[in-house]
Each structure stands twice: as C-alpha cells, then as structure tokens.
Amino acid sequence: MRFLAACLLAVALSAFSLSPRAQTPQPPEIAARQYILIDLASNQVLAERDADAQAEPASLTKLMTAYLVFNAIRDKKLDLEQTLPVSVRAWNERKGGASVMFIDPKMTPKVSELLRGLIVQSGNDAAVALAEGVAGTVENFVDMMNRQGQAWGLKNTQFRNVTGMPESGHYSSARDVALVAARIITEHPELHPLYAIRQYTYNNIKQDNRNLLLGRDPTVDGMKTGHTEAAGYCLVTSSVREMPNGRRRLVSVVLGTASREARAGESQKLINWGWQAWDAVRLFEAGQAVATVPVWKGERAQARLGAPDAVFVTVPKGEGGKLKTTVERTDPLVAPLTAGQRVGSIRVDTAAGTAVATVPLVVLEPVPLAGLLGRAWDSLRLWIQ
C-alpha cells in the first residue's frame, strides 16, 4: 500500500494542473516572470503563470542536488557523520564571486556540515564536494540528476551542473522545480528541516540563510533561494499549518523577480492568498472504506474499497460543504484481489457538477481465490446473470 501511495503521489505531482472550478478565486498580481502555487495536501495547483516556460533556475538547481544526496543517505551509501575530501574543483568554486561555504583541500568536512553549507549557505563548493562523494565525479552526478528528472517526467528541465551557475542547456521551469521541492518534503521529512535553519557557521565564517521569509513568517519552514543576472531573484517557499482536519502545506515557486526583497514579498503575497482564499477539505481517512461491494469467486463475499491514503481536495473558501463524491468501479469484481489493486475511481464534484478531483479507488484488503467448488458456483451465477 505504501508503494502504491508513493506511485500515485508521483503521478499527481508530475501532472500539477488547474482543475476547472466554479468561482475560482483570482490570485493577486505577482511581479515575477513565472510562478506556481500548489497545495501538497491535495496535490492541486491553486495558481500559476507560465509555469512550464523554460527558465534559468540558478541555485534552485541545488534542490535536485540535495534530493540525490538525501537518497544516498537513505540508501546507506553516505552517512551524515562521514567525512568527505574537498577537491581542487570544489575549492575553485569560490572564484567569480559565487556562493560558497569556504572549504578547501586541507579540510575533510562531514556530510552533515556539507549539507548545511549546501542548503543554508547555498555553497557551490559544498554542492561539488557532495556530488563527488555520491557519484565519484560531478559529471556522473549530473547524469544522475537528469535520469531522475526523466524518471519523474520533468518535461522542461535539463541539468548541466550541480550548482545552478549559468551554462548553455541548463534550464528548468516553475512546475518542475515545485515537483522537486515536493519530493524532498514528502520523501525525506527527516532531512527537510535543514531548510528551516536561518544561520550556519563553518570554519568561523557565519552566513545567513538568504530566505528572508524564515524570519518573517512562522509558518514558513524553507526552502531555497536562487539568483543570477539572467535568472533574476528566485525563491521556493514552503509554508505549513496545522488545521482542524490535518496538516496542510503550501509550496510556491517564483522565478525572475527584481530583488531579494521582491522575491520574498511576492512569495509572501502568493502564500497568504493561498491560505486566505482556499480551504483543504479532508474527505476520507487513510484506509477508510468508501464502499463495500460483492466479490465473485473469492474466499470472502465482499471487498472493502477506498483510497490508498487520506483524501484531501482544495476548494474555494466556503465550498467544502457542497461537494459530491461518486464511486466509479469495475463490475463485476472477480477474485483474486490484491491490496492496493486499482478497481475504479472516486470522483469529487461541486454541487454544480464541476470536477474537482479524481482519486484512484483501490482494494483495501486482499481477497484470495475461493476453492474449486466456490469458484464453480460463482461461475454459474455469473453465467446466469
């Protein structure tokens, strides 16, 4: 069931799009070239503009760099307390005024220190050291980044480096960046808090996190800034609140704003609108049976059907009580049935009949095949029907 839920999340995240709704709230004017706002509770887009346009991602690239390092830690290929060498290539990243954590080849920083250098200080040198620690060379790591992007179906992303420095053929989009951020949050919740650290000191050099919203909005717990002359000022923001029906998280991406202050202000405006104009409605609990239906040729006569995880939908404020749900399923259901097997859909509509969401309907508990006599009897009954 956990595997199926992860797969369904992957499909939802890779297909972020606005669903038509009655009286959809209009977002405020956002002074950014591209932007997107998503609600991770429901995996729905609340607002977007040119979200699929290819753009220079600058240091937002380091979200994918961090994700792959997090995977290596999860898979026991790296350890947080493990030390890594600093190559001349990593040391040379300090040239040209790039963001660095100030490591040099005489040092052997821990993976945990390099991650803080990467995330809090946006260190290009940390990015190179970690990439070499995971894949041996930066080039191998970049190949990993592109393979991961292809596996997720990122249509407007191509990596040429691990830092986000300008390079021909290195690009992404607001939607693709949002997907990478969502993957970090959902797949690595134990490491995501690194993005909330406001300040980090390494080698007696103190640097502030460039995400100004960390000091302004207590609901903001990350995630990443970026800036180059071509990209403008970019920011990915994660904001979370505990609501009566569960935790709700909004993620925004703004690309191409005019200044550090502008990227913070425009992101804050977008996040605030998301909280104020929309409600997240919890329709079903994880494992809750939405329907109990007959099963043919099974050891049990009935099967419990539901969604693999809790079902949220995000609707304009005040519309939650007017929703209608419809179960569309395969009929007849014939054993054997496995837990997590998809057998239909749960459709959610407004009172006016406008589609809000469609959620997979799955078998919650397995139904093994009946014995020979039971199968023969049900075969006869099906034939008569």
Phi, psi and omega in degrees: 000320178297320179297316180296318179300319179295320179295319179295321176298318180300317180295317181296315183293325182282354182234032176311125174200158179283131173266144179293135180221152175291135175052050179297128179299141179269129182290160175291166176289124183248121182276073178212152179294314178224150174203164174205147176229126181234153173254112183288341178296323182246355185057041179246144173277131178262330179201152177197154171213122180049040187290344180255004179289132178292135183212159175287124185272350183051222186286357171298340172309324186292350172296315177291323176302312181295319181303314181291326174294318177301318177300318180297323177293315178301321183273009177066022175273339173226156175233143182301329181269357179291142176264151179233146176288157176251115182280164174299325179299316178296316181299323182290350179295343180287348181287147176083011176078017180288160176290129180217163174259002175067057170259157178217168186298348177277351184262156173227076183291154175284158176301320179299323178289318179296324178296319176294323175296322179291314190272312184280314185265354182056041186286120174295325179294322176296320180299317180292316180298319180291319179300316178293326178292328181276314191243359180091314177223158176298320181299317177298320181293319177299321174301319177298319179300315181290323176296320179295317177300319178294321179297326178278349182080028177292114188270343186231036181227135172212130182257140173240345179206176185259358187251330186097005176297146184303131178201139181303131179084007178256111184204165175206194178216165180299319181294317181294320177297320178299322179296317179297316178300318180296323178297318178298314183295315186278328185263340183227058183296337181283340180253343178304326179302344175302332182286349179267354181291126187270344184202144178216137179245126174224137180055037179065019177246115182267132177227141178272149169295133184281357178280099184295337183290340178297332179262000185245324186238113183294346177277347183276126180235033178143182021227306191207141175256164174202148177199130162218168181299319181285323184282336190075197181262124187237152180206132167257128183237134174244127181229130186231142176223144173273116183252163179305329181258015176126175180287136179234135182229132174252142176232127177241152173228124172239133181238139171074043172272176192271342186196171175301316181294322181294318181295324177291314182295317181291323176295317179299318179300316182292315179296314180301317178298321179299320179288322188278327189263349187230150173242140171262123183251126178270111184273318182219147174280159175299131179078002179286132179285122176272330179208147172241118192232159179293148175234136178262144175063027181249162176295333175246152184278345184224159176231142176268128182242146179191199177258152183290342180216174176302141183254117174246148165228150178250126185227159175306142184307132180092353183268353188299323182284356184255006184285150176236138177245141180229131178264123176244118188222163174293137178214124006275159173267124184241128178294157004278148176241137180254151177299131181091353180293129180281131182228012179161204183218154170252117182259134179243127182230158170285172178300332180276358178093009178281130182293131176256315181200155171232123186244137178300139173259123185233162175284128183275329180225141182294149174236101180292162177293140178287173176290176184302316182294317180296319179295319181295318180297315180291329177297319178295315180297319178295322180294321179294322179296000000 
